[in-house]
């Protein structure tokens, strides 16, 4: 069994590409159904956030599994494979595992050390299990990744230098508007990110909050927590005339603030500044509205420049986190190597034994009547030849098992000797006790 990854993130693809790969709600159920129907994918977990969409899979054939994952993403986004490859990463099996550990630890995020990602990894795995799409291999992988993410946060200072999207949004608002005293913020979407950003804005002087959400009841609850007021979703357009800052983070699949419903209101402000921060993927705010005088629009990618200013402070913690990840991936790969290597070695020995027995029988038939002693000599010679031929392939395969090329050596041996792997054989190794890893 091999672990593969196909994905794209904020480093490889801009937000206008990433939003085409946002997989959530009913789309997630359909995606899992599609993956389960693939004969080349044994199991899968889809991790989708505002910064990334990644599909992790357990497969029995690396080449076919790689093509299947690429085909799935191209089909989902209705994108030609040649275009998709410009944004896609598909690391080898070892690096796929390393990548997930870094993701869960917050090291691959736009905001290094962000706390939300570990919950998103856990939620992705939970949804895969609910869809009956994960299996023993991916269950062990994701449990280990969550464990590593927690250890990094416990054993390093990475949380002390955390600079979140919410912090970045506040810095942008201050840079454009100057003092935030007596400013009004309009929050679209009543989720955790919106709430956190609003808290930071109020700590920096904002004293008036307007909340709008598709669920009016949720908008009321959030507005009350900030001594603000709630407005119904269909009324949010007219409220733009009062806001100085807009924070939008909904799960809508289309623009919530767009030309046909908001342009007139924004133009009526006569150039009075309004900063609109869109932290949703897919985006909530039509970027074309930035051409209106006084309107400043920032999507999640544009927050990166603000984030980078805090980069150096986090590097010492990142180095320590990498040390932990390398230590933990060695433990995990020692277990995973058995899934790559043990079934191949077993099949190789079985094939050698079959060849040996067939050749002994053939030799005895050709010689006619042979004594018991002669039969022992023939059998001993055949055993010695087979053992000597298989000795170094098996020794080298065991030595390479835990390297980042171990899975490739196992696959090569399997193809060179035309081995047939018994699926029931490698199922015996699909258990990994997370609690005994440290």
C-alpha positions in Angstrom: 0.0 0.0 0.0 1.3 3.5 -1.0 0.4 7.0 0.2 -0.1 9.6 -2.5 -1.0 13.2 -2.5 -2.3 15.6 -5.2 -3.0 19.2 -4.3 -2.5 22.9 -4.8 -2.2 25.7 -2.3 -1.5 29.4 -1.9 2.1 28.9 -3.0 1.3 27.1 -6.3 -2.0 28.7 -7.3 -3.7 32.1 -6.9 -7.0 32.4 -5.2 -8.9 32.6 -8.5 -7.6 29.1 -9.3 -7.9 27.7 -5.8 -11.6 28.7 -5.5 -12.4 26.4 -8.4 -11.2 23.5 -6.3 -13.1 24.3 -3.1 -14.8 21.0 -2.1 -17.4 21.3 0.6 -21.0 20.5 1.4 -22.8 18.3 -1.1 -19.7 18.6 -3.4 -17.7 16.8 -0.8 -20.1 13.9 -0.7 -20.0 13.6 -4.5 -16.2 13.8 -4.6 -15.9 10.9 -2.1 -18.3 8.9 -4.1 -16.3 9.5 -7.3 -13.0 8.6 -5.6 -14.5 5.4 -4.1 -15.6 4.3 -7.5 -12.1 4.5 -8.9 -10.5 1.1 -9.2 -7.0 2.7 -8.7 -7.7 4.3 -5.3 -8.2 2.2 -2.2 -9.1 5.1 0.2 -8.9 8.9 0.3 -9.1 11.9 2.5 -9.8 15.4 1.1 -8.4 18.4 2.9 -9.8 21.7 1.7 -9.3 25.1 3.3 -9.1 28.7 2.1 -5.4 28.1 1.3 -5.3 24.6 -0.1 -7.2 21.6 -1.6 -5.3 18.3 -1.2 -6.4 14.7 -1.8 -4.5 12.0 0.1 -4.9 8.5 -1.1 -3.8 4.9 -0.3 -3.1 3.0 -3.5 -1.6 -0.3 -4.6 -0.1 1.0 -7.9 1.8 4.3 -7.7 1.6 5.2 -11.4 -2.1 4.4 -11.8 -3.0 6.0 -8.5 -1.1 9.2 -9.5 -3.0 9.5 -12.8 -6.3 8.8 -11.0 -5.8 11.7 -8.5 -4.8 14.1 -11.3 -7.8 13.0 -13.3 -10.2 13.5 -10.4 -9.0 17.1 -9.7 -9.1 18.0 -13.4 -12.6 16.6 -13.8 -13.8 18.4 -10.6 -12.6 21.8 -11.7 -13.4 21.2 -15.4 -9.8 22.0 -16.2 -7.5 20.5 -18.8 -4.7 18.4 -17.3 -2.0 20.5 -19.0 -3.3 23.6 -17.3 -3.8 21.8 -14.0 -0.2 20.6 -13.9 1.0 24.3 -13.7 -0.5 24.5 -10.2 -0.5 20.9 -9.0 2.0 19.2 -6.7 2.3 15.4 -6.5 5.2 14.5 -4.2 6.6 11.0 -3.8 5.2 8.8 -1.0 7.7 9.9 1.6 7.3 13.6 0.9 3.5 13.3 0.8 3.7 12.1 4.5 6.2 14.8 5.4 4.0 17.4 3.7 0.9 16.4 5.8 2.9 16.5 9.0 4.1 20.1 8.1 0.5 21.1 7.2 -0.8 19.8 10.6 2.0 21.6 12.4 1.1 24.9 10.7 4.4 25.1 8.8 2.9 25.1 5.4 0.3 27.7 6.1 0.2 31.3 4.8 0.3 32.2 8.5 3.2 30.0 9.9 2.0 28.4 13.1 -1.7 29.1 12.7 -3.8 27.2 15.2 -6.9 26.6 13.0 -5.2 24.1 10.6 -4.9 21.2 13.0 -8.7 21.3 13.6 -9.2 21.4 9.9 -7.0 18.4 9.4 -8.9 16.5 12.1 -12.2 17.6 10.6 -11.1 16.4 7.1 -10.3 13.0 8.4 -13.5 12.7 10.4 -15.5 13.5 7.3 -13.6 11.0 5.3 -14.4 8.3 7.9 -18.1 9.4 7.8 -18.0 8.9 4.1 -16.5 5.5 4.6 -13.5 6.6 2.4 -10.6 6.3 4.8 -9.0 3.0 5.8 -6.3 1.6 8.2 -3.4 3.3 6.4 -4.9 6.8 6.1 -6.5 6.5 9.6 -3.0 5.9 11.0 -1.5 8.6 8.9 -3.9 11.3 9.9 -3.9 10.3 13.6 -0.1 10.6 13.5 -0.3 14.0 11.7 -2.6 15.4 14.4 -0.4 14.0 17.1 2.7 15.7 15.5 0.8 19.0 15.1 -0.1 18.9 18.8 3.5 18.0 19.8 4.9 20.9 17.8 2.6 23.3 19.5 3.5 21.9 22.9 7.3 21.6 22.5 8.1 24.7 20.6 7.3 28.5 20.8 5.7 28.6 17.4 2.4 29.8 19.0 4.1 32.7 20.6 5.0 34.3 17.3 1.6 33.6 15.6 0.5 36.3 13.3 -3.0 35.4 12.0 -5.2 36.4 9.1 -7.1 38.4 11.7 -4.0 40.3 12.7 -3.1 41.0 9.1 -6.6 42.3 8.4 -6.3 44.8 11.3 -2.9 46.0 10.1 -4.3 46.6 6.6 -7.2 48.6 8.0 -4.9 50.7 10.1 -2.5 51.4 7.2 -5.3 52.7 5.0 -7.7 54.3 7.5 -5.2 55.5 10.0 -6.8 55.4 13.5 -9.6 52.9 13.8 -11.3 55.0 16.6 -15.0 55.4 16.0 -14.9 53.3 12.8 -17.7 50.9 11.9 -17.1 47.3 10.8 -19.5 45.3 8.8 -19.1 41.5 9.2 -20.6 39.2 6.6 -20.6 35.6 7.8 -20.8 34.6 11.5 -18.0 32.0 11.6 -15.0 31.7 13.8 -12.7 33.7 11.5 -15.1 36.6 11.2 -15.6 36.7 15.0 -11.9 36.6 15.7 -11.2 39.4 13.2 -13.9 41.5 14.7 -12.4 41.1 18.2 -9.0 42.3 17.0 -10.6 45.3 15.3 -12.5 46.3 18.5 -9.3 46.0 20.5 -7.8 48.5 18.0 -10.5 51.1 18.4 -13.5 50.0 16.3 -16.7 50.6 18.3 -19.6 49.9 16.0 -20.3 46.4 14.6 -22.9 45.4 12.0 -23.3 41.6 11.4 -25.1 40.0 8.5 -25.4 36.3 7.9 -27.7 33.9 5.9 -28.9 32.6 9.2 -30.3 35.8 10.9 -30.4 34.0 14.2 -26.6 33.5 14.1 -26.1 37.1 13.1 -28.1 38.2 16.2 -26.1 36.1 18.5 -22.8 37.4 17.2 -24.0 41.0 17.1 -25.1 40.8 20.8 -21.6 39.5 21.8 -20.1 42.8 20.4 -23.0 45.1 21.4 -23.6 45.5 17.8 -26.7 45.1 15.5 -27.7 42.4 13.1 -29.1 42.9 9.7 -30.8 40.4 7.4 -28.7 39.1 4.5 -30.9 40.7 1.9 -30.3 44.1 3.5 -26.5 44.0 3.7 -26.1 46.1 0.5 -27.6 49.3 1.9 -25.5 49.0 5.0 -22.3 49.4 3.0 -23.0 53.1 3.0 -22.3 53.2 6.7 -19.3 50.8 7.0 -15.6 51.8 7.1 -14.4 48.2 7.1 -16.0 45.1 5.6 -14.9 41.6 6.7 -16.5 38.9 4.5 -16.1 35.1 5.1 -19.0 33.1 4.0 -19.4 29.7 2.4 -21.1 31.1 -0.7 -20.2 29.6 -4.1 -20.5 33.0 -5.8 -19.8 36.7 -5.1 -21.9 38.1 -2.3 -20.9 41.7 -2.9 -21.0 42.3 -6.7 -21.4 45.0 -9.2 -25.1 44.6 -9.9 -26.2 44.8 -6.2 -23.4 47.0 -4.6 -21.9 49.4 -7.2 -24.5 52.1 -6.8 -24.2 52.1 -3.0 -20.4 52.2 -3.1 -20.4 55.0 -5.6 -22.7 57.0 -3.4 -20.0 57.2 -0.8 -18.3 59.8 -3.0 -14.8 58.5 -2.5 -15.0 58.0 1.3 -12.6 55.2 2.1 -13.9 51.7 2.7 -11.6 48.7 3.1 -13.1 45.4 2.1 -11.2 42.3 3.3 -12.3 39.1 1.6 -11.0 36.0 3.5 -13.4 33.5 1.8 -12.5 30.9 -0.8 -14.3 31.0 -3.1 -14.2 34.8 -2.8 -17.2 36.8 -1.6 -16.3 40.2 -3.1 -16.1 41.0 -6.8 -12.6 42.3 -7.3 -13.8 44.6 -10.1 -15.4 46.9 -7.5 -11.9 48.1 -6.6 -12.1 50.5 -9.5 -14.6 52.6 -7.6 -12.9 55.6 -5.9 -12.2 55.0 -2.2 -12.8 51.2 -2.4 -9.9 49.0 -1.3 -10.3 45.3 -1.7 -7.9 42.7 -0.3 -8.4 38.9 -0.8 -6.6 36.3 1.3 -3.6 36.2 -1.1 -3.0 39.9 -0.7 -2.7 39.6 3.1 0.5 37.7 2.5 2.6 40.9 2.3 1.5 41.8 5.8 2.1 38.3 7.1 5.7 38.3 5.8 6.7 41.2 8.0 6.6 38.8 11.0 8.5 36.0 9.2 11.9 36.2 10.9 10.6 36.0 14.4 9.1 32.5 13.7 12.1 30.9 12.0 13.7 29.6 15.2 10.5 27.9 16.2 10.1 26.5 12.7 13.6 24.9 12.8 12.7 23.2 16.1 9.3 22.1 14.6 11.1 20.6 11.6 13.4 18.6 14.0 10.3 17.1 15.7 8.7 16.3 12.3 11.8 14.5 11.1 11.9 12.5 14.3 8.3 11.5 14.1 8.3 10.7 10.4 11.1 8.2 11.0 8.9 6.3 13.5 5.9 6.4 11.2 7.9 5.3 8.1 9.3 2.3 10.1 5.8 1.1 10.4 4.7 2.1 6.9 7.7 0.3 5.4 6.2 -3.0 6.4 3.2 -2.1 4.1 5.6 -1.5 1.2 8.2 -4.2 1.8 6.9 -7.1 3.8 4.3 -8.2 1.3 6.9 -7.9 -1.5 9.4 -9.9 0.4 6.8 -12.5 1.3 5.7 -12.8 -2.4 9.3 -12.9 -3.5 10.1 -15.8 -1.2 6.9 -17.6 -2.1 7.7 -17.3 -5.8 11.3 -18.6 -5.2 9.9 -21.6 -3.3 7.4 -22.4 -6.1 10.2 -22.2 -8.7 12.5 -24.3 -6.6 9.9 -27.1 -6.0 9.0 -27.1 -9.7 12.6 -27.5 -10.8 13.3 -30.2 -8.2 10.4 -32.2 -9.5 11.4 -31.7 -13.1 15.0 -32.7 -12.4 13.9 -35.9 -10.6 11.6 -36.8 -13.4 14.4 -36.5 -16.0 16.8 -38.5 -13.9 14.4 -41.3 -13.4 14.8 -43.3 -10.2 16.9 -41.4 -7.7 18.0 -42.3 -4.2 16.9 -40.4 -1.1 20.4 -39.1 -0.7 20.5 -37.9 -4.3 17.1 -36.2 -3.8 18.4 -34.4 -0.8 21.5 -33.2 -2.7 19.3 -31.9 -5.6 16.9 -30.2 -3.1 19.8 -28.6 -1.1 21.4 -27.3 -4.3 18.1 -25.8 -5.5 17.5 -24.2 -2.1 21.0 -22.7 -2.1 20.7 -21.3 -5.6 17.3 -19.6 -4.8 18.5 -18.3 -1.5 21.7 -16.8 -3.0 19.7 -15.2 -5.8 17.2 -13.6 -3.5 19.6 -12.7 -0.6 20.8 -9.3 -1.8 17.4 -8.2 -3.3 15.8 -8.9 0.1 18.6 -7.3 2.2 18.8 -4.2 0.1 15.0 -3.9 0.0 14.9 -4.0 3.9 17.7 -1.4 4.1 15.9 1.0 1.7 12.5 0.5 3.3 12.6 3.5 5.5 14.2 5.9 3.0 12.3 8.3 0.9 12.7 5.9 -2.1 11.6 2.8 -0.2 8.2 2.6 -1.9 9.9 2.8 -5.3 12.3 0.0 -4.6 9.4 -2.2 -3.5 7.4 -1.3 -6.6 10.5 -2.0 -8.9 11.1 -5.4 -7.3 7.4 -6.3 -7.7 7.5 -5.5 -11.4 10.9 -7.1 -12.1 9.8 -10.4 -10.6 6.2 -10.1 -11.8 5.0 -10.6 -8.2 1.4 -11.1 -7.3 0.7 -9.5 -3.9 -2.0 -11.0 -1.8 -4.2 -8.2 -0.6 -5.0 -10.0 2.6 -1.3 -10.3 3.4 -0.6 -6.6 3.6 -3.9 -5.9 5.5 -2.3 -7.5 8.5 0.0 -4.5 8.8 -2.7 -1.8 8.7 -2.6 -1.1 12.5 -0.5 1.6 14.1 -0.6 2.4 17.8 -0.3 6.2 18.0 0.0 6.1 21.8 3.3 4.3 21.7 5.2 6.6 19.4 7.2 8.8 21.6 
